[in-house]
Amino acid sequence: MISAFANCFKIPELKKKILFTLAIIAAYRVGCYIPTPGVNGAALGEYFQKMTSAANGSIFGVMNMFSGGALEKATVFALGIMPYISSSIIMQLLTAVIPALEKLSKEGQAGYHKINQYTRYGTLVLALVQSFFIALWLEDKSGTVFGGLQVVNNPGWAFRIVTVLTLSSGTLLLMWLGEQIQEKGIGNGISLIITAGIISAAPSALQNLIQLLSPSATGGSQLQPLTLLIMIFFLVGVVISITLITQAQRKIPVQYARRIVGRKVYGGQNTYIPLKVDTSGVIAIIFAQSIILFPATLASFIPNEGFQSLASIFTRGSPWYYVLYGILIVFFCYFYTAIVFNPVDVAENMKKHGGFVPGVRPGTQTADYLDFVMTRITLAGAMFIMCIAVMPDAIMASFRVPYLVASFFGGTGVLITVGVMLDTMKQIESHLVMRHYDGFMKSGHIKGRR
């Protein structure tokens, strides 16, 4: 594997792509430290530190993770790339329910560019709306959100307009940087930006881990070396299992009938349809987190005891939180799979080209068979995603470590990082093999998420 990394810089085209990608990521990390005018970053950082150490959480904690810690510093990239992700998901959902968009998606490259343009417009609208509400949240006129901390020195419409323009421009710049990586770099640009933000929290987590291992005032350390060793083995197992599930496929065999046209023979070959065990990936966790953390976030704005007591039922640490969280993850796994995979269309396309599944009649019975198989394997993927999502809470409760440390031993961050790294290594390996170099593995090749 080390020789494969060395070979990457022997290919001029690949070397240029890798260096360009690293330069874009470096520019993104610099932007995460440029502050938004009028915001007291120290007070906001103190609030996020309290929120991270608390047992519950809010939607702002999720946004802070995807922005690479830029939200807690209120920098120009505080919104991160979340508006673009939300807009992309909304467009996928609309494509499945609006016939005009569905027809547009089948027009090839031209249709793709048109839908991508609509996605950009949606990103701008979402960024404007979210940045305006973040400006109101930072002002905290009720004084209940930040516990009396003065985050904005001069609140008012001037601050709101500047914040909306700054944060929206930052999101659009991030979207452009991601597209530049997609065109001129290596890997999926948007995913790499999210991964870089998640990995940026690793030094802070490592510092917390070292503090836990250091002797305390009572003479003993809070975290024992044996416990740390168990956590490391646990992390290795989590990474291996995520890799296996991410690449897991159910191969449905397909045969094509032989056709004779003139003097040429077409068809007659055997192939398969790869059905992903984990089709939704991290999207189901994002949807579930956004919904379940919304009441706790709303409760911080509404100083009503009845509403806050109701919202406390669905905060992290409550049994109902984990029950509802698991149900939502399973639901969105099936929901997203139903959106992106249509067994009726697959069966019709197979029938048009003379393909059939051995032992299954073409047409309706093939669609029912594909739907049956997809339902079975999606359940396994949904259960795995559910276990990964609640794993940081289980580690935090079992080993008595902060949530920031526990999040690197499971959860959304690890799932995204492993998937993106597999995708990037697959693209790099394709360049190496094309230039007659060995890949990262001596036998077989890396499979991406798609």
C-alpha positions in Angstrom: 0.0 0.0 0.0 2.9 2.4 0.8 4.4 1.7 -2.7 0.9 2.5 -4.2 0.9 5.9 -2.5 4.4 6.5 -3.8 3.3 5.6 -7.3 0.6 8.2 -7.2 3.2 11.0 -7.5 4.9 9.2 -10.5 1.9 9.9 -12.7 1.9 13.6 -13.6 -1.9 13.9 -14.2 -2.7 12.1 -10.9 -0.1 14.1 -9.0 -1.7 17.3 -10.3 -5.2 16.2 -9.3 -4.1 15.2 -5.7 -2.1 18.5 -5.1 -5.1 20.5 -6.4 -7.5 18.7 -4.1 -5.2 19.2 -1.1 -4.9 22.9 -2.0 -8.7 23.4 -2.1 -9.1 21.6 1.2 -6.4 23.8 2.7 -8.2 26.9 1.5 -11.4 25.6 3.0 -9.7 25.1 6.4 -8.3 28.7 6.3 -11.9 30.0 5.7 -13.1 28.1 8.8 -11.1 30.6 10.9 -12.2 33.9 9.2 -14.8 35.4 11.7 -18.2 36.9 10.8 -18.3 40.6 11.7 -20.1 41.5 14.9 -19.9 38.1 16.7 -18.2 37.4 20.0 -16.4 34.1 19.1 -15.2 33.5 22.6 -18.7 33.6 24.1 -20.1 31.4 21.3 -17.3 28.9 21.8 -18.0 28.7 25.5 -21.7 27.9 24.7 -20.7 25.1 22.3 -18.3 23.7 24.8 -21.1 23.4 27.4 -23.4 21.9 24.8 -20.9 19.3 23.7 -20.2 18.2 27.3 -24.0 18.1 28.1 -26.0 14.9 27.7 -28.5 16.4 25.2 -27.9 18.2 22.0 -29.5 20.4 19.3 -29.6 20.7 15.6 -26.8 23.3 15.8 -24.5 20.5 17.1 -25.1 18.5 13.9 -24.6 21.6 11.8 -21.3 22.3 13.7 -20.0 18.8 12.9 -20.7 19.1 9.2 -19.2 22.6 9.1 -15.9 21.4 10.6 -16.4 23.4 13.8 -16.9 26.7 11.8 -20.3 27.3 13.4 -19.0 27.4 16.9 -16.5 30.0 15.8 -19.2 31.9 13.7 -16.8 32.1 10.7 -17.7 32.7 7.0 -18.2 28.9 6.5 -20.5 28.6 9.6 -23.3 27.2 7.5 -21.0 24.7 5.9 -22.2 22.7 2.9 -25.4 21.6 4.6 -27.7 23.8 2.4 -26.3 22.1 -0.7 -26.8 18.7 0.8 -30.4 19.5 1.8 -31.1 21.0 -1.7 -29.6 17.9 -3.4 -31.8 15.6 -1.3 -34.9 17.7 -2.0 -34.2 17.6 -5.7 -33.8 13.8 -5.5 -37.2 13.5 -3.8 -38.9 15.9 -6.2 -37.4 14.0 -9.2 -39.2 10.9 -8.0 -42.6 12.6 -7.6 -42.7 15.3 -10.4 -42.9 13.8 -13.9 -41.2 16.8 -15.6 -38.1 16.4 -13.4 -38.1 12.7 -13.9 -38.2 13.1 -17.6 -35.4 15.7 -17.3 -33.3 13.3 -15.3 -33.4 10.7 -18.2 -32.1 13.2 -20.8 -28.5 12.4 -20.1 -25.8 15.0 -19.5 -28.0 17.9 -20.5 -30.7 16.9 -18.0 -28.1 16.4 -15.3 -26.7 19.9 -15.8 -30.2 21.4 -15.7 -31.1 19.6 -12.4 -27.7 20.6 -11.0 -28.6 24.2 -11.8 -31.9 23.9 -9.9 -29.9 22.4 -7.0 -27.7 25.5 -6.9 -30.8 27.8 -6.9 -32.2 25.8 -4.0 -28.9 26.0 -2.2 -29.0 29.8 -2.4 -32.6 29.9 -1.1 -31.8 27.6 1.8 -28.6 29.4 2.7 -30.5 32.7 2.8 -33.2 31.3 5.1 -30.9 29.4 7.4 -28.4 32.3 7.7 -31.2 34.6 8.7 -32.5 32.3 11.4 -28.9 31.8 12.6 -28.5 35.6 12.9 -31.7 35.7 15.0 -30.4 32.8 17.1 -27.1 34.6 17.7 -28.8 37.8 18.8 -30.8 35.8 21.5 -33.1 38.5 22.5 -34.8 36.3 25.1 -31.5 35.6 26.8 -32.4 31.9 27.3 -30.3 30.3 24.6 -26.8 31.2 25.7 -27.5 31.5 29.4 -26.9 35.3 29.6 -23.8 35.3 27.3 -23.6 38.3 25.0 -22.7 36.8 21.6 -23.6 39.8 19.4 -22.3 43.1 20.5 -24.6 45.3 18.3 -27.8 43.4 17.4 -30.2 44.7 14.8 -31.0 44.7 11.1 -27.5 45.8 10.1 -26.0 42.7 11.8 -28.7 40.4 10.3 -28.0 41.6 6.8 -24.2 41.4 7.1 -24.6 37.8 8.6 -27.0 36.7 5.9 -24.7 37.9 3.1 -21.5 36.6 4.8 -22.8 33.1 5.6 -24.7 32.6 2.3 -21.6 33.7 0.3 -19.5 31.2 2.3 -21.9 28.4 1.5 -21.8 29.3 -2.2 -18.0 29.5 -2.2 -17.9 26.0 -0.6 -20.2 24.7 -3.2 -17.9 26.1 -5.9 -14.8 24.7 -4.2 -16.5 21.2 -4.1 -17.3 21.4 -7.9 -13.7 22.4 -8.6 -12.5 19.3 -6.9 -15.0 17.3 -8.9 -13.8 18.7 -12.2 -10.0 19.2 -11.7 -9.2 17.1 -8.6 -9.7 13.6 -7.3 -12.7 12.3 -5.4 -16.2 13.7 -4.6 -15.6 17.3 -3.8 -18.6 17.9 -1.5 -17.9 14.7 0.4 -14.2 15.5 0.8 -15.0 18.9 2.2 -17.4 17.3 4.8 -14.8 14.7 5.7 -12.0 17.3 6.1 -14.3 19.2 8.5 -15.0 16.0 10.5 -11.3 15.0 10.7 -10.4 18.6 11.8 -11.9 17.7 15.2 -9.5 14.8 15.7 -6.8 16.9 17.4 -9.3 18.2 20.0 -10.6 14.6 20.6 -7.0 13.4 21.0 -6.2 16.1 23.5 -9.3 15.2 25.5 -8.2 11.5 25.4 -4.7 12.4 26.7 -6.3 14.4 29.5 -8.4 11.4 30.5 -5.3 9.2 30.6 -3.3 11.7 32.6 -3.3 11.4 36.4 -6.0 13.5 38.1 -5.8 15.3 41.4 -7.0 12.2 43.3 -4.0 10.2 42.0 -5.6 8.0 39.3 -6.6 8.6 35.7 -10.2 8.7 34.6 -9.5 6.3 31.7 -7.5 3.2 32.2 -5.0 2.0 29.6 -6.8 -1.4 29.3 -10.0 0.5 28.6 -8.2 2.5 25.9 -6.9 -0.7 24.3 -10.4 -2.1 24.2 -11.7 1.1 22.6 -9.0 0.9 19.9 -9.9 -2.7 19.1 -13.5 -1.6 19.0 -12.7 1.2 16.6 -10.9 -1.3 14.3 -13.9 -3.6 14.3 -16.2 -0.7 13.6 -14.1 0.5 10.6 -13.9 -3.0 9.2 -17.7 -3.6 9.6 -18.5 -0.2 8.0 -16.3 -1.1 5.1 -17.9 -4.5 4.6 -21.5 -3.2 4.8 -20.7 -0.1 2.6 -19.4 -2.4 -0.2 -21.9 -5.3 0.4 -24.0 -6.2 -2.6 -26.7 -8.7 -3.4 -26.0 -9.8 -7.0 -29.2 -10.7 -8.9 -28.2 -12.9 -12.0 -29.6 -11.7 -15.3 -29.5 -13.5 -18.7 -30.1 -11.8 -22.0 -31.7 -13.8 -24.8 -29.7 -14.3 -28.0 -30.9 -12.2 -31.0 -29.9 -12.6 -34.6 -29.9 -9.4 -36.7 -28.7 -10.0 -40.2 -25.4 -11.8 -39.9 -24.7 -10.6 -36.3 -25.6 -12.2 -33.1 -26.6 -9.9 -30.1 -27.1 -10.8 -26.5 -26.7 -14.2 -25.0 -24.4 -13.0 -22.2 -24.9 -13.4 -18.4 -24.6 -10.4 -16.0 -26.0 -9.3 -12.7 -27.8 -6.4 -11.0 -25.9 -5.2 -7.9 -28.3 -4.3 -5.1 -26.7 -2.3 -2.3 -27.3 -3.5 1.2 -26.8 0.1 2.5 -28.4 2.2 -0.2 -29.2 5.3 2.0 -25.9 5.5 3.7 -25.6 8.5 6.0 -28.6 10.3 4.6 -31.0 8.3 6.9 -29.0 9.4 9.9 -29.0 13.0 8.8 -32.8 13.0 8.3 -33.4 11.2 11.7 -31.1 13.6 13.6 -32.6 16.7 12.1 -36.1 15.6 13.1 -35.4 14.2 16.6 -33.2 17.2 17.6 -35.7 19.8 16.3 -37.9 19.8 19.5 -34.8 20.3 21.8 -33.6 23.1 19.6 -37.1 24.7 19.5 -37.3 24.4 23.3 -34.3 26.6 23.7 -36.2 29.4 21.9 -39.5 29.0 23.7 -39.3 29.6 27.5 -42.3 27.4 28.3 -42.0 24.8 31.0 -44.6 22.5 29.5 -43.0 22.5 26.1 -39.5 22.1 27.5 -40.6 19.1 29.6 -42.1 17.5 26.5 -39.0 18.2 24.5 -36.8 16.7 27.3 -38.3 13.3 26.5 -36.7 13.4 23.1 -33.2 14.6 24.2 -30.1 12.4 24.2 -30.0 10.2 27.3 -33.8 9.5 27.4 -35.0 6.0 26.5 -37.6 7.5 24.2 -34.9 9.3 22.3 -33.2 6.1 21.3 -36.5 4.3 20.5 -37.7 7.1 18.2 -34.2 7.6 16.8 -33.9 4.0 15.7 -37.4 3.9 14.2 -36.7 7.1 12.2 -33.4 5.7 10.9 -35.1 2.5 9.7 -38.0 4.5 8.2 -35.7 6.8 6.3 -33.5 3.9 5.1 -36.6 2.4 3.4 -37.9 5.8 2.3 -34.7 6.8 0.6 -34.2 3.3 -1.0 -37.7 3.5 -2.4 -36.9 6.9 -3.9 -33.6 6.0 -5.6 -34.5 2.4 -6.6 -37.6 1.7 -8.7 -38.0 -2.1 -9.3 -40.7 -1.5 -11.9 -38.4 0.6 -14.1 -35.6 -1.9 -13.7 -37.9 -4.7 -14.7 -39.3 -2.8 -17.7 -35.8 -1.9 -18.9 -34.7 -5.6 -18.6 -37.8 -6.7 -20.6 -37.1 -4.2 -23.4 -33.6 -5.4 -23.9 -34.5 -9.1 -23.7 -33.2 -9.7 -20.1 -34.7 -11.9 -17.5 -33.9 -13.3 -14.0 -33.6 -17.1 -14.2 -36.7 -18.7 -12.8 -38.7 -15.5 -12.7 -41.1 -14.3 -15.5 -40.2 -10.9 -17.0 -42.4 -7.9 -16.2 -44.5 -7.7 -13.0 -43.1 -10.8 -11.4 -39.5 -9.6 -11.9 -40.5 -6.2 -10.3 -42.1 -8.1 -7.3 -39.0 -10.3 -6.9 -36.6 -7.3 -7.0 -38.8 -5.4 -4.5 -38.9 -8.5 -2.2 -35.1 -8.9 -2.3 -34.5 -5.1 -1.8 -36.8 -5.1 1.2 -35.0 -7.9 2.9 -31.5 -6.6 2.4 -32.5 -3.0 3.3 -33.6 -4.3 6.7 -30.1 -5.6 7.4 -28.5 -2.3 6.2 -31.0 -0.3 8.3 -30.2 -2.2 11.5 -26.5 -1.8 11.0 -26.9 2.0 10.4 -29.0 2.2 13.5 -26.3 0.5 15.6 -23.6 2.8 14.2 -25.7 5.9 14.9 -26.3 5.1 18.6 -22.8 3.7 19.2 -21.2 7.0 20.4 -23.9 7.3 23.1 -23.2 3.7 24.2 -19.4 4.3 24.3 -19.9 7.6 26.2 -22.1 5.8 28.8 -19.9 2.6 29.0 -16.4 4.1 29.1 -17.2 7.5 30.7 -15.6 9.6 27.9 -16.8 12.9 26.4 -19.0 12.8 23.4 -16.3 14.4 21.2 -14.0 11.4 21.9 -16.8 8.8 21.6 -17.9 10.2 18.2 -14.6 9.0 16.7 -15.3 5.4 17.7 -18.6 5.3 15.8 -21.5 7.4 14.6 -22.1 9.6 11.6 -18.5 10.9 11.3 -16.9 7.5 11.0 -19.5 6.4 8.5 -18.9 9.4 6.3 -15.1 9.2 6.6 -14.9 5.5 5.7 -17.2 5.8 2.8 -15.5 8.9 1.3 -12.1 7.4 1.7 -13.2 4.2 -0.1 -14.5 6.4 -3.0 -11.4 8.4 -3.2 -9.1 5.4 -3.0 -11.1 3.7 -5.7 -10.6 6.6 -8.1 -6.9 6.8 -7.3 -6.6 3.1 -7.9 -8.3 3.3 -11.3 -5.6 5.8 -12.4 -2.8 3.5 -11.1 -4.2 0.4 -12.8 -4.7 2.3 -16.0 -1.0 3.3 -16.0 0.0 -0.4 -15.3 0.8 0.2 -11.7 -0.3 -2.0 -8.8 -3.4 -0.9 -6.8 -3.7 -0.6 -3.1 -4.4 -4.3 -2.7 -2.5 -7.2 -4.3 -5.7 -9.1 -5.1 -8.9 -7.5 -6.2 -9.8 -3.9 -6.4 -11.5 -1.4 -4.1 -15.2 -0.9 -4.7 -16.8 2.5 -4.2 -20.1 3.3 -2.5 -22.0 3.5 -5.8 
